[in-house]
Amino acid sequence: MKFKKKNKMKTTIPTTAMPDIVFMLIFFFMVSSVLRTHEGLSVVLPKAKQIEKLESRVHVTYIWVSKDGMISIDGRLYQPQSIRNIMYEKRTADPQLIVSIRADELVNMELMSKIHKELRLADALAVNYSTRAM
Amino acid sequence: MSLLKKKGMREAEMPSGSLADIAFLLLIFFLLSTTIDMDKGIGIVLPAEGGEIKMSSQNITNILIDARGSILMDDKEVEMHEIKGIVENLQMQNPKMVFSVKAHPRTKYKVYVEVLDQLKQAKTRVISIAE
């Protein structure tokens, strides 16, 4: 009986806060999973050391270029020559537009030059080559 | 046994003071973890269409990349890791130096980004992309 008395001295774990915490976690995971989804192609980004962060996500448009030469913008596939129209529209809607090029490391520069030319024609000159950290 | 039960009831109190602490901790953690996930890359500004500027050839260093990934800098073949040092030297000699990167159509994008990375590491201000 002495042993049992000692056992009763233990405090119980408060469980009222549990649902709050769990709900917060759930909300977070819901929101972050929506933010993280990139609608794009599967690419292996090139590596680089001297990298800078993109300041805001609001003014950024992504161009995905896969190693077999497919180009995807906003989840749709396009031909290189149609980039200028899309980018021109985006550029007029948002003058601060930054184009983030997420291209596979095995893409030929021929295609990249085409994309550069299209972006220049669309006057979307701020470009960011998306890379992995080394 | 009745005595023991009474003791137990007395201690049934909920410490809710630390709840705010926990919530803040979670909030801070989530804030940090979401900003870390930002996109990173090499930023560059393309030249405007038709806006070619003539420069004296003294102020331009041409960097050519061929299809196999060899790099030619002012008619001299250089290794990838050497570029940073050479560029730093050139910039000290001539602060107005512009570096023009030109790649063969069959060059891999990976090599091109590596060259740009080297230039960025050398704190180059003006990088020109020749088509």
Interface residues (C-beta under 8 A of the other chain):
Chain A: K4 K5 K8 T11 T12 P14 T16 A17 D20 I21 M24 L25 F28 S32 L35 R36 P46 K47 A48 K49 Q50 I51 E52 K53 L54 R57 V60 I98 S100 A103 D104 E105 L106 V107 N108 M109 E110 M112 S113 H116 K117 L119 R120 L121 D123 L125 A126 V127 N128 Y129 S130 T131 A133
Chain B: L4 K7 G8 E11 A12 M14 P15 S16 L19 I22 A23 L26 L27 F30 S33 T34 D37 M38 D39 K40 G41 I42 G43 I44 V45 L46 P47 A48 E49 I65 A103 H104 P105 R106 T107 K108 Y109 K110 Y112 V113 E114 L116 D117 K120 Q121 I129 E131
